[in-house]
Each structure stands twice: as structure tokens, then as C-alpha cells.
Amino acid sequence: MTTGANWAKPIANFKLTVERDPNELVSFCWKGKGKVKKVSATTFEIKETNFMPTHDFDVAFIMK
């Protein structure tokens, strides 16, 4: 995601959706301002306005 920091301006309405399989656990390493929000049993979202990526995003999927 840090390559997005080279863009001319921030992302006005950034939204990242992560979906996991029902038999998986998921773990996030997110350093942005937006919070990871669970929107369903298997779906998570991060939303930010005027987002300028400065760190890469890590996510781990672990089988139960």
C-alpha cells in the first residue's frame, strides 16, 4: 500500500474490505487512523477519509 503514497493527493474515501472463510481466524496489523470494524461474521472493513498510505498492511489468516 505504500506505493499509494506516491500519488499526487490522498485517497478521498478509502475503504478496505477483508473477508475470511468461516473456518479461519483473522489478525490485522494496521497503523492507519481508521479502525478495523467487523461488519459480519466473516467480513471486516477499514474506512478513512483523505487516506495517505505510509505503511503496508498485514493480515494473517489462521485455520481453526
C-alpha positions as CSV (number, residue, x, y, z in Angstrom):
1,M,0.0,0.0,0.0
2,T,2.9,2.4,0.5
3,T,3.2,2.8,-3.3
4,G,0.0,4.8,-3.0
5,A,1.9,7.4,-1.0
6,N,3.5,8.4,-4.3
7,W,0.1,9.6,-5.7
8,A,-0.5,13.3,-6.2
9,K,-3.0,13.5,-3.4
10,P,-4.6,11.4,-0.6
11,I,-7.4,8.9,-1.3
12,A,-10.6,10.9,-0.5
13,N,-12.7,7.9,0.6
14,F,-10.6,4.8,1.3
15,K,-12.3,1.6,2.0
16,L,-10.6,-1.8,2.5
17,T,-12.8,-5.0,2.9
18,V,-11.3,-8.2,4.1
19,E,-13.4,-11.4,4.0
20,R,-12.4,-14.6,5.8
21,D,-13.6,-18.2,5.4
22,P,-15.9,-19.3,8.3
23,N,-13.2,-21.9,9.4
24,E,-10.5,-19.2,9.7
25,L,-9.4,-16.7,12.3
26,V,-8.0,-13.4,11.0
27,S,-5.5,-11.0,12.5
28,F,-4.6,-7.5,11.3
29,C,-1.6,-5.2,11.6
30,W,-3.0,-1.8,10.7
31,K,-1.3,1.5,11.6
32,G,-3.8,3.8,9.9
33,K,-6.3,6.2,11.6
34,G,-9.3,4.1,10.7
35,K,-10.4,1.3,13.0
36,V,-10.9,-2.3,11.8
37,K,-14.7,-2.9,12.1
38,K,-16.4,-6.3,12.0
39,V,-19.4,-5.8,9.7
40,S,-20.5,-9.5,9.6
41,A,-19.4,-12.9,10.9
42,T,-16.8,-13.1,8.1
43,T,-16.3,-9.6,6.8
44,F,-14.1,-6.7,8.2
45,E,-13.8,-3.1,6.9
46,I,-11.5,-0.2,7.3
47,K,-12.6,3.3,6.2
48,E,-10.6,6.5,6.2
49,T,-11.0,9.9,4.6
50,N,-8.1,11.6,3.0
51,F,-6.0,8.5,3.4
52,M,-2.3,8.7,2.6
53,P,-0.7,5.2,3.0
54,T,2.6,5.3,4.9
55,H,2.8,1.7,6.0
56,D,2.0,-1.6,4.4
57,F,-1.0,-3.6,5.7
58,D,-0.5,-7.1,7.0
59,V,-3.3,-9.6,7.5
60,A,-2.9,-13.2,8.7
61,F,-5.5,-16.0,8.1
62,I,-5.2,-18.9,10.5
63,M,-7.1,-22.2,10.2
64,K,-9.1,-23.1,13.3
